[in-house]
Amino acid sequence: MSAHKDLLALQNARRLVIKIGSALLVDGETGRLRKKWLAAMAEDVADLMAAGTQVVLVSSGAVAMGLGALGFENRPSRLEEAQAAAAVGQIRLAQAYQSLFDVHDMVIAQLLLTISDLEDRPRYLNARNTVEALLDRGIVPVINENDTVATSELRFGDNDRLAARVAQMAGADALILLSDIDGLYDCDPRQNADANLIPLVEDITPEIEAMAGPTHATTAGTGGMITKIMAAKIALAGGSSMVIMNGGANHPMKRLFAGERATLFKAGTDALTVRKRWIRGMMAPKGFLRIDEGAVSALKRGASLLPAGVVGTDGAFDRGDLVAFVDAEGHVVGQGLISYGSHETERLQGHKMSEAEAILGYAGRSALVHRDDLVLL
């Protein structure tokens, strides 16, 4: 299939992550929000959601939105000054998103993350479950790096890699990087008029990496093609395709699906399959759940594992650990990542999920092991 046909297929994606760069949101000369552009972007997102696609936005722009208020004409070199600009700008950025998405009756949620939040397993699970809960309710998560506390993340790269990790975390079909360049070229188009756009990349070879050249910085942002190639590696490893396109003009998503120039980094398989393969390959369960025949049948139909079907718990494990499922004859029938620790699981076993709050004192998760977090063996 051609790159264009693959891009058209993304119109029917289950879930997309769209990364918006600072240079698209903020006018580099005036330092003001490009309000008409963001209004058009809100319309694009509304159209995608109306067609059944869930959308997560990863938005730069906090530092750029706060520069003027602090009297800076350019991005400051001192970290604490950049963080102060981010603190002021993040409020303005969130207000701008909600006011313009209100036109389409869309609710915006703000999540501020750092790379370290996605490296720590419990915090990663919290972030992932929050995003899932928001998307299930038709809310658009707007995620930004927590620039007020980040250190190296703030100084060494835009939100490209964060966006790729979010796509990986969310199990997105694709990550769309809206940039100030329309894709990957075989050499720098700013310096060579004969540069050729690479429309489709199916394998990130050393030759592809060499095409990225050096990083470049702007007043509003800090990204470059190298960070985008790094993001593509992360996204593809998680089963998400990635697109780089020039988002400068209004309605970037409409333009993408209408055939505008772009580079597609095509994943070899989908994100959920990659996740399932990873879980299937894990070999050291921290605990075992003995389940009844009804639970085994439900799992075979594609259901999550609920506590009502658990008749026994063995081992000491924490939330997010690997546990195996054992049937009445002692056979391991599956395994997955559990949403509760062993003590909570013991208290919940045999009960309905609706009773969790009364038993534990808090509402908790929707299942012991979510269907996306388990495999049958």
Secondary structure, DSSP 8 states (H G I E B T S, - for coil): --HHHHHHHGGG-SEEEEEE-HHHHB-TTT--B-HHHHHHHHHHHHHHHHTT-EEEEEE--HHHHHHGGGT-SS--SSHHHHHHHHHHHHHHHHHHHHHHHGGGT--EEEEEE-GGGGTSHHHHHHHHHHHHHHHHTT-EEEEEE-TTT-SHHHHS--SHHHHHHHHHHHT-SEEEEEESS-S-BSS-TTT-TT--B--EESS--HHHHHHT-S----SS----HHHHHHHHHHHHHTT-EEEEEE--SS-HHHHHHTT---EEE--SS-HHHHHHHHHHH----SEEEEE-HHHHHHHHTT--B-GGGEEEEES---TT-EEEEE-TTS-EEEEEE-SS-HHHHHHHTTS-GGGHHHHHSS---S-SB-GGGEEE-
